[in-house]
């Protein structure tokens, strides 16, 4: 019988939640790496028992952990993320030039084609890759050294590379997103990159349709439609039908289009999910009601999903990497909150249950569907 | 024999429950003690000092003999009582945050 394994990164450690395919009775394992921030964990699509975790604190820096037995045991692997060459500068909050400085790994994306290869998105924004299962990491420096790099500026959360999307049909194509520089794409395996922000309009920057400078919060893609990308920008839900070459807004009838997460149904490429957040200055759900919104039309027409979610006095946030889907026949949707809840829906969002209520603030949620 | 006490998180990483005892050849200073520590426990590389610059991480402190040695240069000799093992060299996670 199939089962699911949810990998939860939090401010104070990681947790692994497991259930059989009915997704009713959950086993909670953790905290792993107790007391450390775990920004992200993700398993290899080729070897689900191989899982990588990003473990860090402001005190002791960055560690990367690898498990080869589904999270039962872990081994620290390489943690040296050295920028290639002399890193140069980007813009600081006050507009001055600021040296590129490594802070942490935000996102780990195991390769679709090689279980020893993993991409890492880091702050200050850069893309690294290991080809030896984490023993050593090397920068794909063509991104950071793009001619616009010196203009990139951090968002409030830091200048992080938080989204890495590999094309399932073209191994040379990768899309990444950086706050607050925007989205970028390589079509040559990471040697060269181009900004893919045409159509984005951001009131928070001086030139609203600039080539770079947009605060992209998250991007997602359905593997059967690799040219269709969905984006939760700071404000605005955006869609691209041409792998990011151009974007158009699909916020439609949402009550607010600010938010962080966006994800797509495992079997319905036009069914997408967001969690609207009140505004850029008020990071909790509108009216204290936690609502997931679902569009079955690829955007523009949205329906609130509330069954099982708190509809009063709820003031949590849902961060950019904290939503994921399983691939069971009746697609499961999962998200975690800054209040420590992890909610699950085993029916595409129609109804929700909290698997756990009181974890530390959830930073990321990933799901593995196991045979 | 140099005696070192690690903060709780680094004890967990190294699977050490008490003090670490290190043999240090040559002058006993922060650099040589940390070199020996990292050689014994490679997982500590990057957790106490920046691996590229070798500078102490901002929220790490070094205490010994009731002195804060954090701002001493890496090559400054440590107190004689640390060198002889009479006193412990403490690696501390600074008080900060919640």
Interface residues (C-beta under 8 A of the other chain):
Chain A: X34 X35 X36 X57 X58 X59 X60 X61 X62 X63 X76 X79 X80 X82
Chain B: X7 X8 X9 X10 X12 X13 X43 X45 X46 X47 X48 X50 X51 X52 X57 X58 X59 X60 X93 X94 X96 X97
